[in-house]
């Protein structure tokens, strides 16, 4: 009965029938109360975004897996101290972090959000050392600015580590199979079943499943009956099995060999290809409750495509579909096939720089192409097909081989493949992660042009994915190239219309381009897609901010913060709106909230510097601009304002030097040239200032402040006619009301002597 209930719960989880899984799991816990069954019930609640229920169920439990699930529920409820205590009990200072790589990753997040950067970095590195395919850990290291070069992380040593993990698990699986067979044979003889049928043996195996110590029922095989073991391994062997002394004492069966801290490599091979329960917990519940498909899940999809390619679905028709897929697949993009007539997606710089054309399988949409990539058989070229067939030969069923052969060839995704094929596959995926990782690392260091160059090295099919195109768009935003950023985000929307990642930044791009109609359409579309996503409300807030309705914009940004309190950019946007409303106190609080979440969020450092500059707190202003400059030393805007703060502190030589650096960083940015002219005027270097402004007129011919400053210079040189001409030109360009008042005041004082004007 217990096995049937467990299988029913897991089947409901696999089909996302969470209410049914909760109901049946409650029956399971009532009939068979145990901590492992409570783990399964807590997992059902976590899947249903009810972390508070899992919290109360698991509070006070002691098993390692229970503590891990309890820590996840605490993390989602923002109870970080309790989450840390669950993962690192104070009474066991040397205890191992439960669940290996995911446990270290969760602990790293806790340390990051409690401002313990060194400890966070340590645990993220631990997660990567345990599981070299844990992309999310490397991503966090990049965000913290502590990532090593991707080539040093995703190297051959990592591939050998992956191969070793698979071989260890294959050996453990083989030993467990032999142990189960011997146990069943003894049981059959004791019951007079020496000539027992296979059905009777299966029945005995099914009855013995609940006696396996440390067993986590949530990890049972979802694709078939619980009573049917695959490859001799009990189907409910834990995906993240954690030994429990309590369970060992209660059980009469010896504990199975455990592969500790191996994610996702040490589970039952028959379960790896299925959407089993613990993987869903790790990949979907560390982040906010609404975000069920987070980066960890994406990574595991990628690794799953390589190693666990939907075994039961694919293995039965692998040979039959290979030829058909080769005939029906569309021609790949130029450079990958013989057809070089692929069309570019737009006539922008992105296109001319080889923006990758989209490969769509005949009769399929873009979304289906990406989604089905992991379960369909790709059209390989002849050399690769021959190499694969020679290295990864499958073994006929019933073939008896010694242990050495069993270890050298192991079942992965329903197909028995060799250790060398595992190594080759690991090298392929690590090569891909090397390129992606290096691009992301460079972007987090704000070496954006270098990051773009690295992303261009990706294969076409990976470049044309939503995540990569979104990163390309963000890189162009940092380069202040909003037109190219717009095109990149548009392509990302076309590639992944279901993804909201990065669209908060896209809405800011449209805000800067003053694309009111496109921004309004984007905001409405995001709200209709997911009203509970912070990106949707950021887009809506930017839409109102563009219309100068700052109060309504602020309410929308506050809604984004309410939905995800760890969304640093939403806090920063709140700060911008407070400043626009001249509420500097709350603006400072919002910027500081963003920095508590992400200390490297340089936009908040910059925002604080701007507030203090307006309040004429020049020392504070210079400090915060310096902090922003240390994080992003390539931003011309930050250099310009840092130079302005230095000038306010009468450090004119440093200010001029910083302005020169800002001009070299971005010659299209008129701000540092204008500020340089201002500094030269204050030093009474009028001729040099006029030269700078004459050059600036070519870049910004319709900037009224340029002509107003030239008018002031001519007035100081007693050239009143030229001064009046430039003041008139400044007024003709329709400046803001404040600037109009200033220019008119300068015109009224045109014939007042400079000495008298200074005294006034």
N, C-alpha and C positions, 0 to 999 in steps of 0.2 A: 504493500500500500504506500509506504513512504517513497519508494522509487517512482511509482506512478505519479504521485503528487509532485515530486521534484521535477519530473519530466514535463508535467503539465505547466508548471510555473515557468520553466525555461522556454518551453514552446511559446507561451504567451509573451514572454520578454522578447523572443526572437521576432515575433510579429508585431511588436509594439503595442500589445494589448495589456497595458499596465494595470488597469483596474481589475481585470480578470486575474492577472498574476498576483496582485496584492490579496485578493479574496482567497485564492487557492493556497497561497503561502500562509495565510492566517490559519486555514484548516490544517496545514502541515505542522505548524508550530503548536497548535492545540493538541494534535494527536501525538506528535513526536517532539516534545520540547527538548531542544538542544541549542547550543550556541551557534553551531554551523547553520542550523535552520534559521536562527535569528539573523545571521549574516545575509542569508538569501532574502529574507523579508525586508531588511534594511536596504538591500540593493534594489529591490522593487520600488521602494519609496524614493530612493535617490534617482532612479530612472524616471520617476513621475514628478520630478522637481519638488519633492517634499522632504527637504533635508531635515526639517524640524522633527519629522516622524522618525527618521533614521537616528537622529540624535538621541531621542528618548528611548528607543529600542536598545541601542548599543551602549548607553551610559553605564559605566561600571563593569563592562565586559573586559576579559583579560587576554583572549587569544590575539595573536599578532594581526590576523586578517580583520578581526573585529575592531582593533584599535585603528587600523588604517582607514576602514570605512567610517568609523566615528570621527577621525580627523578630517576626512573629506566633508562630512556633514557640518562640522564645526567651521571649516574654512568657508563654506558657502554661507553660513550664518554670521560670518565675520567674528567668530569667537576664536581668535588666533592663539591666545594663550592656552586654551583648552586643547586646540589642535596640536600645538607643540608638545604639550604634556602627554598626549596620547601617543605621539610618535616617539618621544624621548622621555620615558617615565623617570621621575626624579629619584625613585628608589632603585633604579637599575641604570646607573650612569654608563655602563659599558654595553648596554643592550643594543642589538642590531636593529637598524631602522626597518620596520616591516615593509614587505613588498618590493624590496630591491630598488631598482631605478625609479619607478613611480613614487615610492616612499621618499627617496632622497629629493626628487623633484618637488614634491609637495612641501617638504620641509624647507627647501630652498625658497619657494614662494612665500612661506610664512616669514622666514628671516628677511626676505626682501621688503615685505610690507611692514615689518617692524623695525626697519632702518638698521639692519645688521648686515651690511653689504659683504663683508669678508666671509661670514658664515654662509650666506646665500651662495656666493661664488663657489665655496668649497663643496656644497651639496649638489649644485648643478654639475660640477665637474665629476663628482662621484657618480651621478646618474649616467653621465656620458661614458664613464669608464666601464660601468656595468653593462650598459646597452649602447653600443656605438651608433645605433640607429635612432636614438632618442633625440630627434630634431628639436623638440620644444626646449630641451635643456640648453642646447647650443644657442637657440634663439634668445633665451633669457640672458645668457652670457653676453651676447652681442648688445642687448638692451642696456646691460649694466656696464658696457664698455670694457669687459674683461675677457673677451673671447680671443683664443689663439687663432692663428691663420688656419683656415679650413683644411689646407693641405696637411697640417700637422695633426689634425683631429680625425679626419676621415681618410686615414692612410692605410697601408697594407697591414699594419699591426691590428687595426680595427677589423679588417677583413678576416685575418687569422683568428681573432677573438670570436667573431661570429661563427666561423667554421667550427672552432673548438666547442662552442656552446651547443651547436647542433649535434656534434658527435657525442658529447657527454650525455645529452638527452636521449640520443638513439641508444646508447649503451644502457642507460637507466631504464628506458622503455623495454629493451630486450630482457634485462634481468627481471623486471617486474612481470613480464609475460611468462617467463619460465617459472617464476615463483607462483603465479596464479594457476598455471597449468598443473604444477605439482600439487598444489593445495586442493584443486578440484578433483584430481585423480584420487587423492587420499580420501576425500569426502565421499566420492562415489563408491570406493571400495568399502568404506565403513557402513554405507547404507545398502550394500549388496548390489551396487550398480557398476560392477566391473565392465559389463557390456552395455553400459548406459548409452542412450541415444544422445546425439548432439543437443536436442531440445532439453533433455534432462540436465545436461551439463550446464547449458546456458541458464537454466532455472536456478541451479546452485550458485552460479556466479552472481546472478542478480540478487540472490538472498544475502550474499556475503558483502555486497557493496557498502552497506551502512556500517560495517565493522572496520573499515579502513580508517586509521587514525589520521587526524589533521585534514580530513576530507572536507572540502568546501563544495557543498551541493550546487552552488550557483554556477560552477564551472562545468556542469555535466554536458554531455553531447546533446546538441539541440536538434540535430538532423534526424534522429531516429530514436527507437525505444531505449530506455535506460538499461534494460536487461541484455542488450547486445553490445558486448565490448568490441572495440576495434583494435586490431593488432595486439591483442592480449592485454590491453590497458583498460582498466575500468573506466567507463565513460564519464563518471563524475569525479575523476582525479582532478584536483584543483589546478586551475590555470595559474594561480598565484598561491601555490600550496605553502602553508606555513606550519611547521611542526608544533604540536601542542602537547605538553606533558600530561595535561588532564585527559586529553583524548587517548593518549597512549595507555594510561592506567586503566581506563574504562574498557579498552578494546582487548579482545583476545587474539587479534591478528597482528603479526609483526608489521611495523610501519614500512611503507614502500620507500625505495630510494628517492631522495628529493634532489631536484636541481634548483638550488636556491638562487634568488637574485638574477634570474635569466628571463628577461622580457624582450620580445614575446616568445623566446626561443625554446622554452623548456616545458611546454604544455604537451598534452597528448596530440600527436600529429593529426589525428582525425578531427580534433576540435579546432585546430588552428585556422582552417579555411572557413569555419562557420562563424556567424555573428554571436559568439558566446558572451555570456553575461559579464564576467569580470573585465574583459577588454573594454566593454562599453562603459563600465564604471570609471576606469582609469582615464579613458579618453574623453569622457563627456562631463565628468562631475568635478574636476579640479577647478574649472573656471566657473563663471556665474551660472546659475541654474538654467537660464534660458539658452545658453550657448551649448547645445548638445553636440555640435560638430565643430570641435575646436582643432587647433593645430596638431595636437597629439593624434587625433583621429585621422587627420589628413596624412600624417606621416605613416601611421600604421597601414593606411590604405595603400600607400606607395610600396612599403615593404611587403605588404600582403600580396601585392601583384607579382612581386618577384619570387617570393618563397612559398606563399600559401595560396596559390592561384585558384581559389574556389574549387577545392579538390573534388568533392562528390559530383559537382555539376560539370566540371571540365574533363575529368579523367575518362568518363565513359564515352565521350565523343571527341576526344582530342584528335585522333587520327582522322576521323570522318570530317571534322570541320576545317582541318588545316588547309586542305586543297581548296575547299569552297571559299574560305576567307581570302586566300591569295587571289582568287579570281574576282571576287566581288569588291575587294577594298579599293578605294579611290587612290589615284596616283598621289604620292607624297609630294610635299613642297619642293621647290627648286633646290638642288643641292643634295637631296636625298633620293631622287629618282632620276629618270632620264628626261622627264618632261620639265623644261625650264620656263614654261609660260605661266607660272603662278601669278595671280593678281595681288597687288598690294592693297592693304586695307586703308586707303586714304592717301592723299597726296602730300603728306607732311614730311617733316624731317625724319619722323619715325619710319615712314615708308622708305624714303631714300636711303636710310641707314639700315635697310634690310629688316624692317618690321616683318615678323614672320607671318606668312599667309596661313589661313586657317585650313587645316586638313579635316574634311568632313566625309565620313563614310557614306557611300551611296545609299540614299533612302533613310539616313539618320539625321537627327538634329545635332547641333553642337553639344548640347548638354548630354545627350545619349552617348555621343562619341566619347566624351570624357568619362562618363560614369561606367560605361561598359568596357573601358580599357582594361580593367583588371580581370574580367571574366571571359573575354573573347581571345581568340588566338590571333596574334599579330601576323601580318604577312612578312616573313623573314626573307632575306636574300639567300641565295643558294649556299654561300660560304658559311653564313651563320647557322643555317638549318643543318648543314652537314656537321659543323662543329658541335652543335647542341646534341644531335643524335648520337655522335660518337662519345661525348663526355657524359651525357645524362641518359644513359640507356635504362629502360625500365626493366624490371625483373618479373618473370612470369610467376603467377600465383602458385603457391605450393612448393616453391623451390626451396629445398633445405640446404642451408649454408652454415659454415662455422661462424663463431662469434666475430672473428676478425672481419669477415665479409659483411656481416650484419652491421658492424659499426662503420665500415667504409661506405656502405650504401644505406641510405635511410629514407623513410617515407616522408615526403614534404608535399602538402597539398594533394594527397591522394596518389602521387607518383613517386616511385622509388628512384632516387637519383644518387649520384656518387658524391663523395666529399669534394672532389675537384670541381664539380658543377656548383656545389654550394659556394666554394671559394670564388669562382668566376662570377656568380650572381651577386655575391657580396661586393666584389670589386666594382661591378657595374653600378649598383645603387650608391655605393660610396663615392664613385666618380661623379655621379649626378649631384649628390649632396655637397661635394666639394665645391662645385661651381655655384650652386645656390647659396651655400654657406658663406663663401668668400664675397659674393655680391651683397648679401645681407650685412655681413660684418663691415664692409666698406661703407655701406649706406649709414649704418649706425655710427660710424666715425665721421659721417658727413663728407666723405670723399665721393661725392655723388657721380661725377663724371667717370671715375674709375669703376664705380659700381655698375654704371650703365654699360661700360665696355665689357665687364665680366658677364653680365646677363646676356649680352649679344652672342656669347660663346655657347649658349644653351642650344640643344636640339630644337628644331622648329616646334615640335609637338609640346614641348615643355615651356618654351617661350610664350606660346599662345594660350597660356592658362591664366585664369583670373588673378591668382596670387602674384605671378611674375609681372604681369602687366600693371597690376596695382603698385608693386614696388617701383616699377619704371616711372609711373605717374608721380609717386611721392618724390623720387629723385629729381624729376624736373621741377617739382614745386620748390625744393630746396635750392635749385639753380635759378629760381625766379623766372622760369620759362613756362608761363601759365598756358600758353597756346598748345605746346607739346604735351603738357600735363593733361589738358583737356582731352586731347586725342588719345592719349594712353589710357585714361580712365574710361573713355567711351568704348575702346576696344575691350577693356576688362569687363565692362558691363555686358558687352555682346558675348564674350567668352563665358562668363559666369553670371547670368542674369539673376540667379538665386542668391548670390553672395552679397553681403552688406559690408564686408571688410574694406576699410579704406574709403568708404563713400562719404564719411564725415570730412575727410581731406578734400575729396572731389567737390563737395559743396562749397568749401572755402575757395577752391580754384574758380568756380563759377562766380562767387562773390567778388573776387578780385577782377575778374573779367567783366563784371557788371552785366552778366547774362541773366537778367531777371526772369525771363520766360523759361529758360532751360533750368534754372535753379528752382523755380516754383514747380515745374513738372517733376523734377527729381525728388523734391520733398514730398509731393503728393504720392508719388509712386512708392517711395520707401515707407511712408506711413501706411499705405494700403497693403504693403508686403508684410511688414512686421511693426506693429505699434509699440511693441515692448523692446525694441532695439534702440540703444542710445544713439546710434548713427542716424536713425530716422529723425529724431528730435533735434540733433545738431544741424541737419540739413534744413529743417523747418525754422530753426532759430536764425541761421544765416540768411534765409529768405526774408524774414522780418527785419533783420539788421540792415540788409541792403536797402530796404524801404525806409530806413531811419526810424523804425518803430522799435526802439531799444528796450522798452519795458516788456513788450510781448516777446521779443527775442530772448530776453533774460529768462522769462518763464519757461520757454522751450528748452533752453540749455539746462535750467534747473531740473526739468523733467528727465533729461538725459542723465544727470548726476544721480537722480533718485533711482533710476533703473539700474545703473551700474556705478556704484560709488568709487570704483577703482579706475574709472575712465578719465585719465589725466587731462586729455584734450578738452573734455566737456567742462572741467573746472577752469581751464585757461580761457575758454570762450566766455564763461560767466564773468571772469575777471575783466575781459575786454568790454563787456556790456556795462558792468559797474563803472568802469572808467569813463565810458561814453556818457554815462548819466552823472558824472562828477562825484560818484560815491567811492572815493578812494579807499576808505577804510575797508569796505566789503570787497573791493577789488583786490586789495592786498591779501585778505583772507583767502579768496578764491585761488590766487596764484600760489600761495603757500600750501593750500590743500593739494594742488597739482604736484608740487615738489615733494610732498610727503609720499605720494604714490610713485613718482618717478623723478629722482633727483637730477637726472640728465635731460629733463624736459626743458630745453633751453628757452623755449618761447615764454615760459613762466618767469624765468630769470630776466628775460628781456622786458616782459610786462612790468615787473617790479621796478626795474631800472627806469622805465618810462614814467611810472607814477612818481617816483622820487625826483626825477628830473623836473616834472611839472610842479612839484612842491618845493623846488629849489633846494632839496636836500642832496647837494652835489656829491658829497662823500659816499652816501648810501647808493646813489645812482651809479657812480663809477664802480663801486664794488660789485653790484649786481650785473652790470654790463660786462665786467671782467669775468664773472662766473659763466655767463652765457658765451663769451668769447673763448674760454677754455674748453667748453664742450663742443662748440662749433666754430673753429678758427677760420672757416672758409666763407662765412657769411658777410657780404659787403654791407648789409643793413646794420648788423651788430657792430661792425667796425666803425660805421658812420656815427652811430649814437654814442659809442665809447669815446670817439674823438670829440664829440660835442660835450660830453661830461668832463673830459680832460680840459677842454677849452674853458668851461665854466669854472674849473678849479685853477685857472690861470697857468696851466701847464701847456703852453701854446706849442712848443717844439714837439712834444709827444703827440699833441692833437694833430698837428700837420703831418707827422709821420704816419699816424693811424689813418688819416684821410687818404694819403697816397696809397697805402695798402688797400684801402677800400676801393679806390678807383681802379687799381690793377686787378682786383678780384672780380669786378663786374663793371666794365666800361659803359654798359647800358644804364647803369643806375645813376640818376642825376643827383641824388641826395648828397653823396660825399663831395662832389664837385661844388655844389652850392654851399655846403658847410665849410669847405676849404676857402672859398671866396669870402665868406663871413669872417673867418679867422684872419685872413689877410687884411680885410678892411679894419678889423680891430687893431692890427699891427701897423695900420696906415701904409700898407703896401698897395696903393690904389691901382697902379699900372698892372701889377701881377694879378690882382683881383679881377680887373676888367678883362684880361686875357683869358682867365679861367671862365668867366661868364660868357664871353664871346664864343668859346668852344662849347659851353653848355647849351647855348641857344640852338646849336645844331642837333643835339640829342633831345631837347625839350623845347621846341619852338613855341609852344602854347602854354608855358608855365609862367603865370603872372608874377610870381615872387622873384623870378630872375630879372625881369624888367624893372620891378620895384627896387631891387637892390642896386641895379645899375643906375637908376635915377638918384638914389642916395649918394652913390659915389660921385656922380657928376655934380651934385649939389655941393659935396664937400670940397670939390675942386673949383667951385664957383663957375661952373659951366651950366648956367641956369636953363638955357634953351634946350640943351640935350637932356637935362634932368626932367624938364616939363614934358618933353617928347616921350621919354621912357615911362614916366608916371601915367601918361595918357594911354600908352600901349598896354600897360598893366591893367588899367581899368577896362579897356576894351575886351580883355580876355575873360571877363566875368569871374573875378575871384570871389571867395567866400565873403560873407557880410563883415566878418572881423577884419579881413585883409582890406576890404574897401574902406573901412573907417580909418585904418592905419595909413593907407595911401593918400586919402583926402587930407589927413592931418599933416602929412609930409608936404603936400602941395601948398597948404595954407602957410607953412613955415618956410616956404621956398626961399624967400628973400630975407629971412632972419639970419643974421650972422651966426656962423657955427659956434663961436665962443658963447654967444648969448643963448643959443639953443641948448648947449650943454649945461649951462647954468639953470635953465628952466627945467 
